[in-house]
Structure formats: structure tokens, C-alpha cells
Amino acid sequence: MSPIVVIGAGIAGTAAAIVAKNLGRDVMVLDGGSGASTLAPGALDGDIAWSSESREALALLGLYETEPALLATAAGVLRTCRARDKSLLDLTALRDGQVLMPRTDGAAWDADTLARSFSQTTQARGQKLTFVATSTPIARFADEHRVADADVAARHDDPERLSWLAERLREAKREHPGARAFLLPSWLGLRASCAAALSASVGIPCGETVTGPAGPSGLRFTHARDTAFARLGIAVQRARVRSMRPSAEGWRIESSAHVVTARAVIVATGGLVGGGIRYAPSASMLAGPLPHHAEPSFRPGFEVPARLGIHGLELSVPGSLFGESPESLFWPASSRAQEVGFLIDAEGRVPTEKHLYAAGDAVEGRARMFLEALESGARAARTAAIESR
Amino acid sequence: MSDTLPELSRIGTAEPEGDGPAPSIRAPVQPLPIETPPSSKPFDVAIIGGGINGTGLARDLALRGLSVVLFERNDFAFGASGNSSGMIHGGVRYLSRNPSVTRDSCQDSGYIQAIAPHLLFRIPFIMPIRAGTKGRIMMELTDAYFGLYDRYQPLKRGKPHTRLTPRELASLEPGLVGATEGGITFDEWGVDGARLAILNAIDARTHGATLHVHTSVESMGRTEGSKDTAGYVLAARHMVTGERVRVHAKRVVNATGAWGPVTAALTKLPADRVRVRPGKGIHVMLDRRVSNYGILCEAVDGRHIFIMPWENMSTLGTTDDDYYGDLDDVVATSEEVRYLVQGVARHMPKVREARAVGTYAGVRPTLYEYGKNEDALSREHMIVDHAEDGAPGVYSMIGGKLASFRLFAQEMSDHLARDLAPGSTCTTHKRPLPGGERVPEALTLSEEHGITPVAARRLTYRHGAIAEEVLARIGRRPRERAIVCACEPVLEAEVRHAVTREMAETVDDVARRTRLGLGACGGLHCALRCGQIVAEERDLAPQDGILMAKHFLMNQARARIPAVGPEQAQSEALLLAHLHAQLGSDES
């Protein structure tokens, strides 16, 4: 029996693959490259009901804490989240004391300004916490300030380097008896999170700040995902899908590398960030010779017999040769570009086709959230696993 | 100098030409309210407006030793001065009608080069001529026309024009399509108009002028007294802090460009004496150099538009439409963008695939003439004397171009100096603007301070000799070597310099001075950090820095979206995801 194929290896596709496998089905994942999940900095949002499958899938990745937390971000802000990458420092339980922030020469890490900024927040004052910049040297080599965070994070995968860091932080802790935690740049591991090991060694919680896209958190996700897939026996192929259409067994999927057949397909190709949905105005910035055919302004990133829509309605063809005015689609004037996606029913099915499902940012709905993508992946997989036996 | 006063300006009463409303409908002269002046000594001149005219005038007067106060409602060069095509024109279009305008434009372009050599860069232009009989005739005519223009090129150190065969044209600019008779080349000088205005402002301040930004003049009254103390009282208010200022000045100059009539109304002068016909012009920025040279193209309605390499990007421009909207909030529309792309794509189709990373829009303060098509309107400048409106000693500067700002300022300054500083002469064409005295070697700076050569080069472009002062900050605080905006690039030292020395108060102001956040990333990496730095330098709460960054990001998004294409749409989505992650998902 042909397997269930999941197109897309972001959080939605990962959740779908794990859930389908745990329900006893044969699963293959087609990983088309980086998208929103790989670029995510680890602060997880979304208003979800936490089904048992979602919790299990996330637990299997071994990377996330599923309790709400209070995080510090590079914008100098303290913000809450529903779940988080374990490497991020959770400030919720900290009271009456200092959070130490070692200085580095890195461009984006201005410890003094950040510390002042955090200390002035309502949350910090309410919890009687002050953030203090310290001169503890945490960069081991002179040129480390020019190395990208993700690469320094990889250096801390080495236990020897990690214990060197722990030693520096213990020294700092001795000089600051009121220290309750260490807040660090995004350096705590690439293959896995080493924040827990560091905290145990130092004696007080140590964790990262939420920094910009393309940091180690997204890369930690890819490692955790690949490890989980290997452990569960989920086959992965690195390929960008070009098209899919119905066939005798179910579906025939053509990618840049090969052809795959499947009984059921879960499309989790993401939104604009990953290229799962493309903004394709009818004359591509414009006004060339008259277009051959009129089309909606958004289209899927690959050929698939599922329709894009918004608010339950299929996208319509714009009433102009030049397409819709982008001012009516994009932030700040409009959220339509953020909400366009495949139309599905409540169980994740693409209504017009048999054994075709969709999940994650690829699906139409309000602004994109990691946890909602996770749940929708789990939901689609449950439906697909049951229906396509 | 004063004996070669060009025929451009007509100091005195201004009669609107053409079909304006009959003079009898003009608003009756109202006496200004009498006010008690603040106790401090009166300024010689109060200037309302911080564009190129206002700052140019402030500098000229300050260099003559007069005391000057200037009020700018938004930021320096917020209006047309900061949103022009970014070129010092030689006035070539006036050659047949009014050659003295061309000569004076070229001569003054030469002066601007002399006083700010670091700010100007050469943009050779090509005008392709379409094949055919009409084309062959056009070729001869254009060749002859530019042959005459060549006479003025030495004044602005421009090269003479050349004539290209179709083969030469194709090899110089392979992206051009369509059969041609060849082309004509001519020289233009590119300039950062905002920096030009800001350098004038800084020089004025160095020589004693008092400058207020983000401060709007709200009313004007008269004071009574002797010849030395009679004058005007201006009341102004800071647009963010609400702080109020009252100044006493002997003379007042309204140099508010397209806002001229608004200023007149606020100061109780008849708005129709300061009449302008606001002409909106937009430009589209592409993320890289798309053409080798500037290319003159023909739009669908026959207007000349262009694509040109400009600093590290390309610019498409421009439109010219009567504007009836809010001058404080001028935004390009997707229709205007499409008009430009259509016109350029006819000559250079690959522009359709190019990635637009922004637009900018400004409003030209053209002299008012009802009935003429926008392009045919004069770009001359004019000084209005409000003595006949019951306000002697109050003037308005109307119109003008970037290329002849210095000349316009000189005319106004000469007139004011007759009473206030008799015997003084204008020196603005001789004395270099700040940083213009010498341009340091970028590579030397790059090695000395451990920054990339590109960053050093951009610094010397924007600051000239003052680049050394900016980089000296790194010696005192090594972390200021960090790059805040990678697209430009802009160093932290330069951001702090913009706040502490160039009067930047917000992230938008820093962007105007350094081009931070105006590249492909749209502020993704630099806006929040810039807000942090500005808040820190100005001793504001960190939350204020975040608000400034958000304001900047929203404004820039509104400017980028009209030109958004598939690649840029991805970038916009990434930016939103980043903001949600950094600020919390309930903020937006």
C-alpha cells in the first residue's frame, strides 16, 4: 500500500508525519527546503486546545516546553508566549534579584542598552528583577564577535566548550550574589538545546534571548525533526515538488528529483515565507503585453488541484488587466496576503478531492502561528490516517 | 555677483498669470495682531521651512553674521527637497526658451560641486532615438541641441555630449530593445538632496543659527517699536513634546515650499499671494543597478521618464500630477508605479522582473498657473514681498529647484542684507559645506578603523571629511563599529552621530540622513535596533524607541507595497513574522 506522503517539513508537516506514523501508517516526507519554521526564533504562539497528539508530537521533538513562559527579546521587550524553545530563558518564576547579561562585542548584542530596557518593563518591576550587564568574557576567541550566532551556538554543542562557558558564568555568579539567572545571546546549541545542561552546571537558570530570523532555534528544529524522523522510521526525501495529480493508486507527485506515488497526500508547504504560496500579480510588476489569461493574485507554489481562498471563498479573478491593487492585500493596510491559503474543512480535508489534505500556513485563515500549524498538521494526519486505509 | 542678478526672480508683487481669479476676489488685507515680544534680543531673520530653500537661506544669512532662527514642521528636507529625482539638473529643457536659466543652473551646479564635492556623483545619460525617418530627424535635432548645451557643461564640470551609433548603443546598454537610430549621451550629476539640505542646516547652526525641527509655527503677530526692534513674534509648538517656543524677529521668510499657502494662512497673510500648484512626483527604487547608464524613456503619454543607477540602487522616475492631498502624508500609488514600469519596460523589458524595494513621493512647489499642462509649468522661483499685505519685512520664497537653491537663497539674502548687514557679500559659493573641504580615502579609513571598505566609502560619500569624526567614535567605544543596517551599510557610530550632531530625533530622521532601512530588508534587521539607539542617545524610555521603529516600519511598508512583486512579498511576510516574534503576537 502506498504511503501517506507529507509535502513540507515545517512544523505542520512534521506534526502530520509523526501523528500518521504513530497511527500505524507508512509515511514519507518530501522536504522542499527552508520556510517559516526554519526561520522561527523559538517563541511559539497560537491559541490552541492542545490535543494529545499535538503534545506528543512536540514532546517527540524534545526541543520545546509546552507551558506558557515570559521571554526577553532583542527589541528590549519582555513578552509572553504559549510554548517555547527550551533554550530560551523563562523569566516567569524569577523574583527579587538580578538577571545577569554578559557583554560581547557582537553587533546585535548591546547588553547595556538591553539590560536597561528590560529593567524598565512593567513585568521586571513587578517581579523586582533588575537586568545587569557584566563584563564576564563568554566569547572564547577574539574574532567570535564576527561569527554568526548559529555558528557560535554550534560550538557549544561541544561539552568541553560548554563547561568552559559554565565556569565563566559560575565566576560571575560568585561576584553577584543576587543573581537569579543568566540571559545570553542565541548561543545555546545547534544540534540540540544545551540550556538545561548549562543551567544545571551553573546552578541558576541560563537561557537565550529571542533574536532575529535565521538564528539557531530554527536550525535546532531541523535537527530535532530529522532525529525524530529517523527514530520513527519516517522516510525523507529532499526535493521541491513541482506538481501532483490524481492517479490509479491515489496521487502521483512529481518533484525536481523523482516521481512518488501516494494513497493520501497532506500538503503542508507553508505560506509566503517558504514559497508554498506565491504572490503572482497578473503582470508581475507590470504592464507588459496583455496577459494570456486572467488569474487570481496568489497561486500555490506548485501545481496542485486544490484551490486557494480566503474567508471560506475561493479567490476570484481580479477585474483588471493589472491585477488587484497591492495596497488592498498587504500590511499595513490589509491582512489579506497573510490570510490567503488552501480551503479545507474542519478535519483538514480539501473538499473537492479524495485523500487530499492540507495543514499549516498553507491553509487559509488568520495570521500564522506555530502552534496552530502544529495542531492543524496533527488533525489532518488523523483524518488522513483513518480515511485512507 | 549682485550685478549679475538673473532675470529669474521678480522681487515685489506677484501677479498670478493666466486664468487666475480676478484680483478683486483677493482676501482683504488684515492687520496682524500686536503682541508683546519675548524679552530676549530679536533675531534678525526668522525662517519658516527647513527644505533646501530654508536651510540654504539660513546658511547664507548666518555666514554674513546675521542671527537666524529656523522652524521646520517635520524634518529637514521632508518635502520636495528630500524626495526629488536626486539630480542637479543643468536646466537643459530651458535651453531654447530661456538660455539664461540654463546658464545660471549650470553655473550654480558648478558651485554646488565645489562646496560639496563628496555629495555629487556622475550619472551619464543616454537618450535612445527610435529608428525611422522621424527618428533620423530627431537624431540631428537632438545632436544639435545638446551641442549647444555643451557650451554650459564646463560650468558644471560635465562632459560634452556624444552621438552613438546603434551598435555602440547596443554594446553600452545591452538591455535596450527596439530598433534605434542610435542615441545621444549627456551628463547629469546625482546628489542626495536630503543630505544637501542637512549640511546647509548644520553649517548655519555652526555659525550661530538656532534651528527647531519637528516644530510647527502656529501664529504670527507684530511688535511695535523702533526701526531696530519692530518686527514679528512667531509662536511655535513641538509636534511631539508639545513644548512651546516664542521668538521675536525683525524679518520673517516663509520658505515652506508646497506648504506655502498653509503657512500664509497660519500667519494671517493672504494665501493666494503665495499660490503654488503642487505637483506630485513619485520614484521607484530597484534593489540593484539594472542599467549601466541613465536611460531616457518615453511613457505611454509621451512624457520623458527615466531609469538610472543611483548610489547602490536604481531609480525609476518620475510622474507629475496635480496634487490635492495631505502634504504631510504623500504616498506613491500602485497605478503610478505601473505607469513608470510600463514606460521603462518598453525600452528595457527586464525592468519588469527587477525587484522594487521601495518608492518615494514628493510634491513640487510649482508656481501657480491655471490652465497649463503640468509639465509646461515654469520651474522658476519667485520672492513675494508681503509689505502690501500689511506685513513689511515678511517675504515668501516660492518655487525653485534643487540645482539653483543657492542662487535663490542668495537673492533673498542679498535683499535682506541691504538693511540688516549692509556691505556684506554672499560667500556660500566659495566656502565648502561641512565635510566638503576634503574627501578622505575610503580604503585608508577602512584599514585604520577595521570596517569594511564599502562602509567606509558610504561614509565618505555622506560625510566627506567629517567621516573621520564619525569614525573617531569607534576609538572611544569599540562597539560602535557594529553594522546596524547591512543593506546600506550604516554603522552604529553613524546612527549616533546623526542623533547627536545632525539633529535626528526619530528613526525616520536617521533614515533620511543615512538611508538606513531603505534597502531590500525594509528595516527587518535595523529598525528596532535604530529605535533603541535613538532612545538611548536622547534619554527616552525604551518603549519610545520601539514606537519610533514601528512608525518607521509602517511608513516604509506603505511606501514599498505599491511596487511589491513576488520576491518582495516574501520579504514582507518575513518582516511581519519577525515583528510578531520580537514584540509579541498581540501587537501589530
Interface residues (C-beta under 8 A of the other chain):
Chain A: A36 L39 A40 P41 A43 D45 T73 A74 A75 G76 V77 R79 T80 D105 G106 A107 A108 D110 T113 L114 R116 S117 Q120 V210 G212 P213 G271 L272 V273 G275 R278 Y279 A280 P281 A283 S284 M285 L286 A287 G288 F322 S325 P326 E327 F330 W331 P332 A333 A337 Q338 A367 R368 M369
Chain B: T333 S334 E335 V337 R338 Y339 V341 Q342 A345 P349 R352 E353 A354 A356 P478 R479 A482 I483 V484 E492 L524 H525 L528 R529 Q532 I533 E536 A541 P542 Q543 G545 I546 A549 M554 A557 R558 I561 P562 A563 V564 G565 P566 A569 Q570 E572 A573 L574 L576 A577 H578 H580 A581 Q582 L583 G584 S585
